């Protein structure tokens, strides 16, 4: 049993509600969170990436990535083509429609961000960001420590 004011469950609840509100807003445009993340990834990588990189980014099986890409291609948001340099590589690229949709999505992200910080001063928002960054850093350092410990144990065996 955890204390009602425990930080972990509070952060988990805040994260859950944030995702829920964002997913609700994006569902109007008939896109899934994974599709949205993929479009953002492509935009952050100059509008295109090879399919292997996309699959690794999504952390899914190639067949699942293909399904996500199929839906986005059907909606006219991405194209798939063979890389000019290597016929075995598939290049995924944003279309103009995909870029336009991303602008709509970014407005939705902004609405949720405004909702999250409603009633907080700029100083409070800055302090919250700083404190959350420190929490994330602490947890990432612990993850690295655990990954190194597991790797060391496996090397010994």
C-alpha positions in Angstrom: 0.0 0.0 0.0 1.4 3.4 -0.9 0.9 6.7 0.8 -1.8 8.9 -0.9 0.8 11.7 -1.3 3.5 9.4 -2.7 5.3 11.1 -5.6 5.4 8.1 -8.0 1.7 7.5 -8.2 1.1 11.3 -8.4 3.5 11.6 -11.4 1.9 8.5 -13.0 -1.6 10.0 -12.6 -0.4 13.3 -14.1 1.2 11.5 -17.0 -1.8 9.4 -17.6 -4.2 12.3 -17.7 -1.9 14.3 -20.0 -1.8 11.4 -22.5 -5.5 10.9 -22.2 -6.3 14.5 -22.9 -3.8 14.6 -25.9 -5.1 11.3 -27.3 -8.7 12.6 -27.1 -7.7 15.7 -29.0 -5.8 13.7 -31.7 -8.6 11.1 -32.0 -10.6 13.8 -33.9 -8.1 13.5 -36.7 -8.2 9.7 -36.7 -4.6 9.3 -35.8 -3.1 7.1 -33.1 -0.4 8.2 -30.7 2.1 5.9 -32.5 1.2 7.5 -35.8 1.6 11.0 -34.3 5.0 10.1 -32.7 6.2 8.8 -36.1 5.2 12.0 -37.9 7.0 14.0 -35.3 10.1 11.8 -35.6 10.2 12.3 -39.3 9.8 16.1 -39.0 12.6 16.1 -36.4 14.8 14.2 -38.9 14.4 16.5 -41.8 11.2 15.1 -43.1 12.5 11.6 -43.9 14.2 8.5 -42.4 14.9 5.0 -43.4 12.4 2.4 -42.3 14.8 0.6 -40.1 15.4 3.8 -38.1 11.6 4.3 -37.8 11.1 0.8 -36.5 13.9 1.3 -33.9 12.4 4.6 -32.9 8.9 3.1 -32.4 10.4 0.1 -30.5 8.1 -2.3 -32.3 8.4 -5.3 -34.5 8.9 -4.6 -38.2 5.4 -6.0 -39.0 3.9 -3.5 -36.5 5.9 -0.6 -38.0 4.6 -1.7 -41.4 1.0 -1.5 -40.2 1.5 2.0 -38.8 3.2 3.1 -42.0 0.4 1.5 -44.1 -2.2 3.6 -42.3 -0.2 6.8 -42.6 0.3 6.1 -46.3 -3.4 5.5 -46.8 -4.1 8.8 -45.2 -1.6 10.5 -47.5 0.7 11.7 -44.7 3.8 9.7 -45.7 5.3 8.1 -48.7 7.6 5.0 -48.9 10.2 4.7 -51.6 13.3 2.7 -52.3 16.5 4.5 -51.4 18.4 5.6 -54.4 21.7 4.4 -52.9 20.6 1.0 -51.6 17.6 -0.8 -53.1 17.2 -2.8 -49.9 16.5 0.3 -47.9 13.1 1.9 -47.7 12.8 5.7 -47.2 9.9 7.1 -45.3 9.1 10.7 -46.0 6.5 13.2 -44.8 4.1 14.5 -47.5 2.7 18.1 -47.6 -0.5 16.8 -46.0 1.6 15.1 -43.2 3.4 18.5 -42.6 0.0 20.3 -42.5 -1.4 17.8 -40.0 1.6 18.2 -37.8 0.9 21.9 -37.5 -2.6 21.1 -36.3 -1.3 18.5 -33.9 1.2 21.0 -32.5 -1.7 23.4 -31.8 -3.3 20.6 -29.9 -0.1 19.9 -27.9 -0.1 23.6 -27.0 -3.7 23.5 -25.8 -2.9 20.6 -23.5 0.3 22.3 -22.3 -1.7 25.4 -21.4 -4.3 23.3 -19.6 -1.6 21.6 -17.5 -0.1 24.8 -16.3 -3.4 26.8 -15.9 -3.2 28.8 -12.7 0.6 28.5 -12.3 2.9 31.5 -12.6 5.8 31.5 -15.0 8.1 31.0 -12.0 6.1 28.0 -10.8 6.2 26.5 -14.3 10.0 27.0 -14.5 10.4 25.4 -11.1 8.2 22.5 -12.0 10.2 21.9 -15.2 13.5 22.1 -13.3 12.3 19.7 -10.6 10.9 17.2 -13.1 14.1 17.3 -15.1 16.0 16.4 -11.9 13.6 13.6 -11.2 14.1 12.3 -14.7 17.9 12.5 -14.4 17.8 10.6 -11.2 15.7 7.8 -12.7 17.8 7.6 -15.8 21.0 7.4 -13.8 19.4 4.5 -11.8 18.5 2.8 -15.1 22.0 3.1 -16.4 23.4 1.7 -13.1 21.0 -1.3 -13.3 21.8 -1.9 -16.9 25.5 -1.9 -16.2 25.0 -4.2 -13.2 23.0 -6.7 -15.3 25.6 -6.6 -18.0 28.4 -7.2 -15.5 26.5 -10.2 -14.0 26.0 -11.6 -17.5 29.7 -11.2 -18.4 30.7 -13.2 -15.3 28.3 -16.0 -16.1 
